[in-house]
Amino acid sequence: MTDFLPKDLQDQLASARRQARRKAATRVVHVGDEAFPILDYSDTGFAVDAGDASHLRGLIDIYEGPTHLTQALIVASARDGDLMRYEFKRNTRASGSAPIDFERDGVVPKGLLPRD
């Protein structure tokens, strides 16, 4: 069907599709001070718009809204049409607290009673 459409109309349709995908994206990759919407996400990697971020690499953070999901080390994989795909070399879930290096007791006091 696109063979019968004028070139400018094809470009406008492609632009509208990219814009709709960006609006639907809930996850965002942060590289330094820049942020790019993730258009496709899987356990092995993700894809962003190639026009925005064609050469990402190294340590990145992935957020879903304000929630920090993962910190990952990535490498560029392949260009897939207007998407640039990246693979995870390391993908670590973010946690709200630092890891502990000791065993915690099973019994923890719930509070202290005052001395009267």
N, C-alpha and C positions, 0 to 999 in steps of 0.2 A: 504494500500500500504506500510505503514511503517513496517508492520509485516515481509515483505520479504527482507528488507534492513538490512545489517550488523549494529551492534551497533555503531561502530565508524563512519559510514556514517550518521546514524541518529543524532549523537551528532554534527557532522559538519554542517548538515542542520539546526539544532536548533540554533547553534551558528550564522550561516549566517542570519537566520531570526531575531535574537535578534539584530545583528549589523545593519541590514537594518532598523529596527524600531527605533534604536537610532539615525541613520542618518536623518530619516524623522522627528524626534521630533523637534519642534520649541520652545516649552515652557520648562523652566528649574526651578526646585525648589532649592532655596538656604537655607541651614541650617548652620548658622555660616559661616565658611570659605569654606564649601563644597557645590558642586553643582551637581545635578542629573537630567538627562533628564526625562521629563514627557512623558510616552508612551501612556497614555489614560487620558483624561480630561473630566469632566462633571460638572454640576452645584453643585452637592453634594460632589464631591471628585475627586481624581486623582489616577493614578497608576504609579509606577516606577518599574524598574527591581529589583526583590527580592535579587539578588546576590549583587547588589550595595548598596542598602539602605533598609535593612529589618526592622530596628527599629527606624524610625523617629517618633518624637512626639514633640508637643509644637508649638512655634511660628516659622513660615516659611515665606519666600517671594517667589513669583512666578513672573518670568520674561519671556517675549517673545522677544528674542533678547536683545537689550539694554533697552527696555521699561519695567518699573516696573508696573505690572498689579495689583496684590493684595498682601495683607498681611493677613495671615490666621493662625488660631489655628487648629491643626489637631490631629487626633487620629487614630491609626492603626485599620483597619476594618477587612480584611481577606486576606489570601494568595490565589491567583487565578493562579495556574500553576506556571510559572516563573515570575509572576507579584505580587507585594505587593500593595494592595489597601488601601487608606487612605480616611477618611471622614472629611469634614470640620465641626468644632464646631462653628467657626466664620470665615467669609470670608469678608474682607473689601477691597473695591476698593482703590487703591493708587491714590492720587491726587498730582498735582504739587505744591499746596500751602496749607498753614495751614488753618483750618476752622476758620471762623470769628464768634465772639460772639456779633455782633451788626448789625443793619440794615443799609444797604448802601442807600444813596440818589440816586434817578433815574437820576438826572442831575449831571454829572461829567465833569469838564472842560477838554477840549482836549489839551490845552496848554496855555502858558502865553504869553501875548504881551509885548514887551519891552517898557519902559518909555522913550520917547524921547522928 
